[in-house]
Amino acid sequence: MGPTFSPDGNQIAFAWNGAENGDRFDVYVKEIGTETPVRVTHRPVNHMAPAWSPDGRFIAMMRLDTDKGELGVSVMTPAGGNERQLLKCGDEIDVLVGSVLDRDSQWLAFSQGAEQEFHSHLCWST
């Protein structure tokens, strides 16, 4: 789900509900030429739609916490570690459509909406 190549083409990030996760999706990063992808997210929420920063230092992703009914955007390094939440969309689930980090990995652009109405946003990421 949502595979995306790193800017240098040496890695691919994707969301997957691997054998141990059941219905929950996590973001994995796989280096080209290796067999096993590395799981980089570990929180008990769904992580979807990864997007690389142009410099390859960060991966932005959507987070869906179905228990709390929250949708948001977070960012982390492709090696994993601490996930930094950039945006939390209230207490009801709506839709986030795509996310793109700018060339300097300082701004994140995304669209948010419910039903027929969508709004574009910019969020400072660093």
Secondary structure, 3 states (H helix, E strand, C coil): CCCEECCCCCEEEEEECCCCCCCCCEEEEEECCCCCCEECCCCCCEEEEEEECCCCCCEEEEEEECCCCEEEEEEEECCEEEEEEEEEECCCCCEEEEEEECCCCCEEEEEEEECCEEEEEEEECC
